[in-house]
Amino acid sequence: QLMESGGGSVQAGNSLRLSCAASTYTFTDYNMGWFRQVPGKEREFLAGIDWSGTNDFYDVSAKGRFFISRDNGNYMLYLQMNSLKPEDTGIYYCAGDSNWDRLVAGHVEYWGQGTQVAVSL
């Protein structure tokens, strides 16, 4: 199971740090990622990190502002979001899959419940 936290309402330009707690000792078997969904649109990939935490990958919308990291010892995943914009508003989900390509495509084995982020001017 995956459980996100850290969402909220902020003004544009500010930062938020999302967390995702994994309730499994097999956390290190999984590549992990963050996705965002806004009303009327499909869930979109933002950032991914491999099982070791060595390699990461970002969608162009997140690159340079968002930073993904993981703490395998504590089964935690993070997303540091800086310079937030109103278009970053949405529900943010963490996800995990043992296959990197499936993770990036959003065809993942595990999804969290989501945490709401609202960015206002």
NORFEN-V454339 format. One record per backbone hydrogen bond with DSSP energy under -0.5 kcal/mol. NH is the residue of the N-H (numbers start at 1). CO is the residue of the C=O. If there is no record, write none. Layout:
nh: <NH/NH>
co: <CO/CO>
This chain:
nh: <3/5/8/10/12/13/14/16/18/18/19/20/21/22/23/24/27/29/30/31/32/33/34/35/36/37/41/44/46/47/48/49/50/53/57/59/62/63/65/66/67/69/71/72/74/75/76/77/78/79/80/81/81/82/82/83/84/88/89/90/91/92/92/93/95/96/97/100/103/104/105/106/106/107/108/109/110/112/113/115/117/118/120/120>
co: <21/19/116/118/120/84/11/81/16/79/5/77/3/75/1/22/24/26/27/97/49/95/47/93/44/91/38/36/34/34/57/32/55/50/48/46/59/59/62/62/80/78/76/70/71/72/71/20/69/18/67/16/79/65/80/13/14/85/86/117/37/90/115/35/33/110/31/98/99/100/101/102/103/102/106/96/96/94/2/92/90/8/10/118>
